[in-house]
Amino acid sequence: MHDAAPPPLDAALLPSARAIEHLTSRLRTIPDFPQPGIQFKDITPLLADTQAFHMTLDLLAHPFIGANLSYIVAMEARGFIFGGALAARLNVGFVPVRKPGKLPADVDRVSYALEYGTSELQMHRGTIRPGARVLIVDDVLATGGTAAASVELVRRQGGSVAGFAFVCELDFLPGRVRLREACSDAVIHSLIHLG
C-alpha cells in the first residue's frame, strides 16, 4: 500500500482566482444564526447552482486523485452532501460520522470539547479496514473539533488519515492548527478561505 502524500499540483492545474471567486459568490452570510454574533456561512446557494456544485466537487477531489484512498469519512449533516459525492467521484467507500442515537449497530464513540460544553460523534464499529487510507470531508473548517474527533474514530479502527477536504475554511479560527496537531502529515485542502 502506498502511504505517500499526493504529489504537489502542477501550478497550471491549480484553481484560478476566478473559479474561487465564483464559488465564494455563491455563499451567503446569515447574521446572528444560530445565535447572536455568529455570521453563518450558508452553502445552500452554492448547492443549488449546478455549475458551482460540480466545480466544488471537482476542485475538492483533484488533489486526492491517485492518493490510494479507501474511504471518505464525513460528518453530519452538511459534510454528507460533499462526502457522498466525493466518494462516488473518487471511487471509494463512504463512512458517515453521526451524533449519538443515529446509527443502529455497535459504534465507536468520541467525546470532544465545544466552546460551551461537550459533544459526541459516533461511527459504526468495524467499518474501516485496518491500514486503510481515509479522507475526512466537511463543508467548513472552523475550530477543527469535529474533524479532530473524526480522526480519533478513524484511528480506533486502524485507519490512517491521508487528508482533509473542506469547501470553506475560517482562517481566523484555529482549525488548521488543531488538525496539524492531530495529523501532522495529512494534506489539508480548503477551497475558499474566509478571514
N, C-alpha and C positions, 0 to 999 in steps of 0.2 A: 504494500500500500504506500502511495506517495504522500509524504507529510509536509512537503514544502509549501510555502505560501504561493498564491498565484503570481505569475510573472508580472512585473510592472507594465502598465498600459503604455502603448505607443502614444506619444503626445498627440499625434494626428487623430487618434481614436477617442480622446477624452471628450466628455460632453462640453459643448460650446457654452459660452456665457449666455448666448441667445436661447439655447434649449432650457437651461436652468431658469432663466428669466421667464420663459413661457410657463414652466411648471409653477414657479413661485406666484405668477399672476393668477393661477387657478386656486390658490389658497385664500381663505378669508379669515379675518380675525374677529372673534366674537368677544367683546369686552364683558368682564365680570361673570364669566362662565367657567367652571361650575360654581364659583364663589367670588365675592367681590375682590378686585385687584388682579385676578387672573385674566390674561389675554389669550384666550383659547384659539389655537390654530386649527381651523376646520378644513379637513381634506375632502369633504363631500363634493365641492365644485370640481375638484381635480378628477374624482372618480366618475363624475357624470360626463366629463369631456373625453370622448373616445380616444382622440389623438393623445391627449395629455396622459391618460391612464396607461396606454400602450407604451408611450415614451418612458414613463416612470418605470414600468416593469422591465423594459429592455435595458435601461441605464442601471437599474439595480442588479440585474443578472450579469451584465457584461464582465465585471472583474472576477466572477466566480465560474465562468465557463472553463471547463477543463481542470477545475480545482479538486476533482476526485471527491466530491461531496456524496454523502449517503442520504442525508435528511435536511429538511428545513424545519426548524423549530420556531413557532410564532405564538405570541401571547394574545389572549383575547383582549378586546374584541377586534379592534381595527388591524392588529397585526395579522389576523386570519385573512383579511382581504388580500394583502400583498403576499403573505406566506404561501397560501394555497396556489396562487397564480405563478409565483416564482418556482415552486416545486414542480409544477407542470412544465414550465419553460426549461428548467434545468434537469428534468427527467430524474427526480429524486423523490423520496417519500416525504410526507408531511406529518408533523407531530404537533398537536395542539397543546399548549400550556394554558391551564384554566384556573379559575378561582375555586375555592372549596365547594364541594357538593355538586359539581357539574359533570364529573367523569364517573361512569358506572362501575368500573372494575377497580382492582387494587392500585393504589397510587403511591408515588414518591411525593413528598411534600417539603417545601422550604418556606420558612418564615423570613420576612425581611422588613427592615425599618422604613417607615414613611416619616415625613416631617411631623405628622400629627398622630403617630401610633405605629401599629404594625399591620402587615397583611400577609397572605399566604398564597403561594402558587402550587399547582399540582400537575403531575404528568403521569399517565398510565405507566405502571411498573413493567419493565421488560420490553419497552417499545424500541429503544435504541440498542442496536447491536454493539457489543464491546469493540472498541477500536474504530468505530465509525466517525467520519468527519462530518461536522454539523455546521450549518449556517443559521444564526439566530436573526430573526426578522421582526421589525415592528415599524409602526408609522413614524413615531417621534422618539428621538433620544433626548431625554431631559436630564434627570438626576442619575439615570442608569440603574435604578433599583430593580425594576422588573427584569431587565436584561441580565444583570449580575445574578439574580436569583435563578434565572433560566440556565445560566452557566453551571450552577451547582447541581441542578436537576440532571443536566446532560452528563456531568462528571460522575454522578452517583450511579449512572447506568453504564459507565465505562466508555462513554463517547468523548471526543475532543472537539473543542470549538475552533473551527478554522477561520470564522469571521462573523461579522455583524453587518446587517444592511438596514438602513433607515431612510425613509423618504425625507424627513427633516431632522435637523439637529439644532437644539437651542444652545448656541455657543456660550451663553452667559451662565449656564448651569454646568455642574461638574461631571456630567455623564461620561464623557470621553475619558477623563482621568480615572473614574471608577472602573470602567471597562478595561483600561490599560492595566490597572492593578489586579483585576480578576484574570485577565488573559493577555499577558504582555506581548505574545507573538501573533495574536489574531488580527486580521485585517478589519478595520472599522471604516465602513463605506457609507457616507451620508451624501445625498444629492443636494439638498437645499440647506444652507447654513443661515440661521436667523440669529441676529445679535440683539 
